Amino acid sequence: MKNIYLLIIFFITATFVANAQQAKKNTHPVLAKNKEKPEDKIRKYYFVMLTNGENHEFDSTRAADIQAGHMANIAKLYYDGKIKVAGPFGDDGKWRGIFIFDCTTKEEVETLLASDPAIAAGSLVYEIHPWYTAAIGSFMPGKPVTKR
């Protein structure tokens, strides 16, 4: 399992490095005007892998309440600026979903994860990993970042 996580992190890092190297070579007017390099904008986030927990013995009403609370908690954390990315995997494997947190410490992430009803109920468990990247818009000159 750790090898898969390392492979994912390696792939993300390799993609970022390739983009950063290409951006360095780029003579786009935006890059010429903006003296900051993409690598100057790298900062730490927290990557959270959600996996199946041990507790799934809920009646349908309780399971629906836990899921509704899980989704409401994600929305709250998003609007509070703490979660930048959240989403489930599209298969029925052990991996259930991921979060990317924008927090200052791992302890803050742990506190926020404890507020998730699915984690509190034991139907989801997590692993936290520090993850370093720059915002995509910060190293893609000429391509404005738009909100959806």
Disulfide bonds with the S-S distance in Angstrom:
none
